[in-house]
Amino acid sequence: MKIYKIRDLSTGKYSTGGIRPDWEEDGKVWLSLGALKSHITGLVKDGITISPFWEVIEMELTEAQAYPVLALAKKKEGK
């Protein structure tokens, strides 16, 4: 599965998405290229200038490990 982010080359930070995007260490993840294109189209329609220093980061997700959800559940006190 691929995911997508927008990174600002001048700061190394990632877009938070939305109408007035901010830039953070983690930023927003788009789950499809179509959703990212729609976001960018919306920015352009709203008069936001697309910086030449912005780049799309495409990441590949792979399953690393599996374990029971119960392994993360806190035990009730006294049991």
C-alpha positions in Angstrom: 0.0 0.0 0.0 1.3 3.4 -0.9 0.7 6.6 1.1 1.6 10.2 0.2 2.8 13.3 2.0 3.8 16.8 0.9 7.2 18.0 2.1 8.7 21.5 2.1 12.3 21.1 0.9 13.4 24.4 2.6 12.3 23.2 6.1 12.0 19.4 5.8 8.5 19.6 7.4 5.3 18.1 6.1 2.0 19.7 5.2 -0.9 19.4 7.6 -3.4 19.6 4.7 -6.6 21.6 4.9 -7.4 25.0 3.4 -4.6 26.8 5.1 -1.9 24.1 5.5 0.7 24.4 8.3 4.0 22.6 8.4 4.9 20.0 11.0 7.4 17.2 11.7 4.7 14.5 10.9 2.1 16.2 8.8 -0.9 14.7 7.1 -1.0 11.3 5.2 -3.1 11.0 2.0 -4.1 7.4 1.4 -4.4 7.7 -2.4 -2.8 9.8 -5.1 -6.3 10.9 -6.2 -7.0 12.3 -2.8 -3.7 14.2 -2.8 -4.4 15.6 -6.3 -7.9 16.7 -5.1 -6.2 18.5 -2.2 -3.7 20.3 -4.4 -6.5 21.2 -6.9 -8.5 22.8 -4.0 -5.5 24.8 -2.9 -5.1 26.2 -6.4 -8.8 27.0 -6.6 -8.5 28.9 -3.3 -5.7 31.0 -4.7 -2.9 29.3 -2.7 0.5 29.5 -4.6 2.1 26.1 -4.9 5.8 26.5 -4.0 8.5 25.0 -6.2 10.0 23.8 -2.9 7.2 21.4 -2.2 7.6 17.8 -3.2 5.3 14.7 -3.0 6.7 11.9 -0.9 5.4 8.5 -1.9 5.9 5.8 0.8 5.3 2.1 0.6 3.7 0.5 3.7 4.5 -3.1 4.5 3.4 -5.4 7.3 6.2 -5.6 9.8 4.8 -7.6 12.7 1.5 -9.1 14.0 0.5 -9.7 17.6 -2.7 -10.0 19.6 -4.5 -6.8 20.6 -4.7 -8.2 24.1 -0.9 -7.7 24.3 -1.6 -4.0 24.4 -4.5 -4.0 26.8 -4.0 -3.0 30.4 -4.9 -5.5 33.0 -7.5 -4.5 35.6 -6.1 -4.0 39.0 -6.6 -7.0 41.4 -7.0 -9.5 38.5 
